[in-house]
């Protein structure tokens, strides 16, 4: 039995979606069709959204589930009229917050969401550019500016982690590959010696690494189990010998890897989302 | 009067943080100190968290605000004992969802969050790699595989938008710069002709563009107001003449730009967060 869940907002819908997905993930027995409807900011769009909700409810023979962060009263009432269980995120929590803080929220007074500030936009773009410029050991002369330098073997997750750290936290993250040639006599590369306090290692289960590498270069030596086991052995020994903190990326999402790195390093975020 | 808000989770804390920040942004009159405590997954960590909450409450002379998505009962009770207004995200919404869906949630039965699936991890990494490989017109031979190709002048936001589309939605986004040399006789570049149905334009307020470019290359011709006005004039005329859909990135966050592009193009997401 499939149910349809809607995430509806007059903005990007990211809050409704993030919360809604977290809640739905607590119901593993049920399969959900998910529909995000961002920028529902007019009466006309609200009627269209309500029509879609009603159509989904009719199709499945059960009310839809609606997670929303709509502020405008006219739009809310239209969405409310549709055949759905409504999870009214702002409605539920703003009243106790108003009571505690002893001020009215802009929800109550009817204004809309805030937008990104210019300073956080620039911090984020700077960090993304830094990650791109300093990807895969391309340069090392900006390492003085880096908040962190990720090291690890090829395909252990360095690049996406650097980009996520930049995008989500505004952290300037460089990364440097520990390559095949270095493997038999693995030391901290000379260009990193000066920045060893910024190093953070990634590791990964060798079988998983081989699977990932095989998608890129099937049946190569690079992707062989033997090679992957060898490389991972060597880097993990290096991390331990040199006291480089490290984390396994196996079975972790990029969010998890990045958040755990933030916790372990106690790096301070440069931006708030 | 500064209040301290905590975002607490046994996972990454992203849900608590996203929802909490949305709610707090409705109270513009109050300044909040924000603390995220992820991976609070043991009684010991819970006691440390409670101590931090109590210290913050004592310092400001007012209870702290706690947004949490803790599942484990023992841990919850420790957090609950601290001096704070508790916004219990799962507690508030899972009961009505359970009633509607007529099953118990894993919250109620005490198991923990789900992790990223392998297929969504791979879709995301593939999309991020695609964005990196196809950044700034570096290659054009993979454009057949692209879901979308962003075009725009230098520093109009193409790269971060492509990366966000990849990271958040698993969308394969290439980008191609409309460069200064082409400006006086601006046409769709030959290498893009075949893919014109995939093109999506970015534009930006020329004054804002000049400010951004000045941070990179101060007082250059490239960053001059005259040049920025000229380039933006030319690209906007091109978009209109060639019926390329486009969006202004001025004063928009990367999330907003990306979400609006998803709405306009009706691209289907390749992953769900």
Boltz contact constraints between the chains, C-beta under 6 A:
constraints:
  - contact:
      token1: [A, 12]
      token2: [B, 255]
      max_distance: 6.0
  - contact:
      token1: [A, 12]
      token2: [B, 256]
      max_distance: 6.0
  - contact:
      token1: [A, 12]
      token2: [B, 259]
      max_distance: 6.0
  - contact:
      token1: [A, 14]
      token2: [B, 255]
      max_distance: 6.0
  - contact:
      token1: [A, 15]
      token2: [B, 18]
      max_distance: 6.0
  - contact:
      token1: [A, 15]
      token2: [B, 19]
      max_distance: 6.0
  - contact:
      token1: [A, 15]
      token2: [B, 22]
      max_distance: 6.0
  - contact:
      token1: [A, 18]
      token2: [B, 15]
      max_distance: 6.0
  - contact:
      token1: [A, 18]
      token2: [B, 18]
      max_distance: 6.0
  - contact:
      token1: [A, 19]
      token2: [B, 15]
      max_distance: 6.0
  - contact:
      token1: [A, 19]
      token2: [B, 19]
      max_distance: 6.0
  - contact:
      token1: [A, 22]
      token2: [B, 15]
      max_distance: 6.0
  - contact:
      token1: [A, 23]
      token2: [B, 93]
      max_distance: 6.0
  - contact:
      token1: [A, 25]
      token2: [B, 114]
      max_distance: 6.0
  - contact:
      token1: [A, 26]
      token2: [B, 105]
      max_distance: 6.0
  - contact:
      token1: [A, 26]
      token2: [B, 106]
      max_distance: 6.0
  - contact:
      token1: [A, 26]
      token2: [B, 107]
      max_distance: 6.0
  - contact:
      token1: [A, 27]
      token2: [B, 101]
      max_distance: 6.0
  - contact:
      token1: [A, 27]
      token2: [B, 105]
      max_distance: 6.0
  - contact:
      token1: [A, 29]
      token2: [B, 103]
      max_distance: 6.0
  - contact:
      token1: [A, 30]
      token2: [B, 101]
      max_distance: 6.0
  - contact:
      token1: [A, 38]
      token2: [B, 259]
      max_distance: 6.0
  - contact:
      token1: [A, 85]
      token2: [B, 100]
      max_distance: 6.0
  - contact:
      token1: [A, 87]
      token2: [B, 93]
      max_distance: 6.0
  - contact:
      token1: [A, 92]
      token2: [B, 92]
      max_distance: 6.0
  - contact:
      token1: [A, 93]
      token2: [B, 23]
      max_distance: 6.0
  - contact:
      token1: [A, 93]
      token2: [B, 87]
      max_distance: 6.0
  - contact:
      token1: [A, 100]
      token2: [B, 85]
      max_distance: 6.0
  - contact:
      token1: [A, 101]
      token2: [B, 27]
      max_distance: 6.0
  - contact:
      token1: [A, 101]
      token2: [B, 30]
      max_distance: 6.0
  - contact:
      token1: [A, 103]
      token2: [B, 29]
      max_distance: 6.0
  - contact:
      token1: [A, 105]
      token2: [B, 26]
      max_distance: 6.0
  - contact:
      token1: [A, 105]
      token2: [B, 27]
      max_distance: 6.0
  - contact:
      token1: [A, 106]
      token2: [B, 26]
      max_distance: 6.0
  - contact:
      token1: [A, 107]
      token2: [B, 26]
      max_distance: 6.0
  - contact:
      token1: [A, 114]
      token2: [B, 25]
      max_distance: 6.0
  - contact:
      token1: [A, 116]
      token2: [B, 253]
      max_distance: 6.0
  - contact:
      token1: [A, 125]
      token2: [B, 160]
      max_distance: 6.0
  - contact:
      token1: [A, 128]
      token2: [B, 160]
      max_distance: 6.0
  - contact:
      token1: [A, 160]
      token2: [B, 125]
      max_distance: 6.0
  - contact:
      token1: [A, 160]
      token2: [B, 128]
      max_distance: 6.0
  - contact:
      token1: [A, 163]
      token2: [B, 163]
      max_distance: 6.0
  - contact:
      token1: [A, 253]
      token2: [B, 116]
      max_distance: 6.0
  - contact:
      token1: [A, 255]
      token2: [B, 12]
      max_distance: 6.0
  - contact:
      token1: [A, 255]
      token2: [B, 14]
      max_distance: 6.0
  - contact:
      token1: [A, 256]
      token2: [B, 12]
      max_distance: 6.0
  - contact:
      token1: [A, 259]
      token2: [B, 12]
      max_distance: 6.0
  - contact:
      token1: [A, 259]
      token2: [B, 38]
      max_distance: 6.0
  - contact:
      token1: [A, 263]
      token2: [B, 38]
      max_distance: 6.0
